[in-house]
Amino acid sequence: AKAEIVNKLVTNLYLHIKTNGVEDNGPVVQITTSYDTYSNQWNNNPQTGNPWTWDEIDALQIGVGIRRPKPGNYTRVTQVYAEVNYSTIKLSGDVPTDGLFDITPDDDYTGDLAVKVYLTNTGDLVKAYQYLNMKLYLEGSVEAGETPNYQLLTLDNGEATFNLKDYAPGTYTLSVTGGSYGLVSTDTSQWEAGWTVTPEFYCLIMQR
């Protein structure tokens, strides 16, 4: 919104939106005697708490509220507009690579270890993904010396197992080294309620 105070008295304004029949105000800002631009950013729909859908953006109503200091004083507003910024969601692609867990066996334990990794929120992931395949790699494990040298963790199997045998004392990192995903749709409004795109993991280490 562009605004200017006509009389030199303190006044303020707030930006205003209406979505899904619910009104929401931005923070109150004090304005000056010169024209200036005032803005507020709504990253999520304040009515739903979720990212905006295109239908909500198409039906969005915007405005400005002005509080003048006393009757007879007024403020000029020349224009009110909304800018929509968005990032395109890829329907499918590669899984980001990153370390998940650092495993440091006790120096006094010399036996073998089994390392199990569980995907704990598959119920919410399947509401957004058609498939999610993650390549897990545990350095120093028996599986790291095989071909392929990773275990595949998916929405279908929900777990992966590694074995540490005859290992030297130290820390071993379990990582996601690759994989792929496919979403149900690029429109999040088509995903089931309660969806998430962020996998959650649980690591269990057992003596052999």
N, C-alpha and C positions, 0 to 999 in steps of 0.2 A: 504494500500500500504506500502511496505517496501522499504526504500530508504537510500542512503548514498552519500554524496558529496565527490568527489575524490580530488579536489583541495580546499585548504582552503580559499575560497572566498565565500561571502554570495550568496546564491541562494535560490529559493523557489519553491514550487509546489502547485498544487491544484488537488483535486480529481474531476473526471468528469463522468457524466452519460448522457445517451441519452435515452429518452423515448417518444414514440409516435412521433418520428421524430424530437423532440425538445431536444436541448442540455442544460445542466445545470451544472454550476461549483460550487464546494464547496469553502469555504473561503481559501485564500492564506495563506500558513504557511511557515515559514522559517525553513530550515532543517539544521542539524548539520553534522559533519564529521564522525559520527558513524551511523551504521544502526539503524533505529528506525521504529516504526509503526505509521502511520498517518491515521486518519479516519474521516469520516463525516457521519452524520445521516440524512436521509431523511424520516421523519415520514409520510409525504404525498407525492403524486406524484406532483412534482413542475409544471408539465404541466397542470394538471387538478385542483390542489388544494385540491383534495379529497384523501381519503385513497387508497392505492395501491390495484389493482385487481390482481388476479393470472395471467391473460393474460398479463398484463403490466410487472409483475415480470419476467415471462417467456421470454419476448421479450426485457428485459432491457440490455443495453450495458454499460459497465463501462470502465474507463481508468484513466490516470493520465496526467496532463499537467505540464511541467517543464520549468521554466524561469531561464536560466543560466546567470551569471553576465557578461560574455563576450565570444566571439568566442574562441574555443579551450578548454574551460572548460566544463565538462560534469558531469552528475549525474547518478549513478547506481540505477535502480529500479529492485528489484528481483522478485516481484510478486504483482499482483493486484487482489483482490477478493472481493466478496460481501457476507455479512451475512444477512440472512432474518430472522427476528424475528416477530412472530405473536401470537395473542391470538385467540383461537377458539371461534367463535360466536355460542352461543347456539340457536337452532331453536326455542325453547320455554323455559319458566321458570317462576320464581316468580318475581313479581314487588318489587323493593327495598322499604323499609319503611322509612318514613322521615316526619318531620313536614313541612307543607306548609305555613300556615298563623297563626299569633297570633291576636286574636280579643279582643279588650278592649273597651267595651261600656262605654260611658260617664256616670259618677256617677249621673248626674242630670237627666238622661233619665231612666224612670221606666217602659216603655212599652215593648212589645214583639218585637223581631227582626227576620227577615228572612235572612238567609245566603245562597246565591247562588254561586256555583263554576262552572266556565265554562272552558272547554277545548278549547283553542283558535286556535290551529294549527292542527286540525284533517286532513285538506287537505294534509299536508305534512307527517303526521304520517302514513296515510293509504298507502303511497308509500313504506313503509318498513314493516308495521305490517299487519298480517292477522286479529289479534284481540289484544285488549289491555283493560284489565278489572282492574280497581283500586278501592279498598275498601277505602272510605273516612270516617273518624270518627271525629266528633266535640264534644269534652268534654262539658258536661253541657247542651247539646241539648236534645230536646224531643226524637230525634231518638237514642241517646245514651242509653236511657232506654228501647228501644224496642229490639225485636229479629227478624232478626239480628240487631246489634247496629251500622251498617254502611250503607252508601248509595253507590251504585255501579255507578261509572263513566266510561263510555265506549266510543269507537269510534262511536257507533251508537246513544247513547242518548246525549252525548256532554255536559251534565250539571247534577248537583246534588243540592238538596235543603235541608237545615236544618232549624230548628226553635229553637230559644232561648226564653223560657218563664219562668217567675218567677225566674230568675237567680239572684245570688248574685253578687255584684260588684267584678270585677277582670278581669283576662285575660283568654281567652279560646283558646286552640290550636286546629287547624284543621290539621289532619294528614292523610297520606297514611299508612294504617295498614296492607296492603296485596294486593293480586291480582295476576294476571297471564298475560302472553303475548305470542304471537306466531308470528314469523317473516315470511315474504314471502319466504325468502331463507337465507341460511348462507353465500351466495355470494353477497356482496353488489353491484356487477355489474349487478345483476338481479333486483335490486330495481329501481323504477322510478326516473328520475332526479328530484332534489329538495327535496329528502327524508330527514327525521330527525327521530331520535329515542328518542328525548328528549321532553316530553310533556311540554306545556306552559299553565299556569293557570291564570284565572282572577277571583277575588272574589268581589262580590257585596253584600252589606249589606243594607237592607231596613227596615224601621220602619213598624210595624203592627198596 
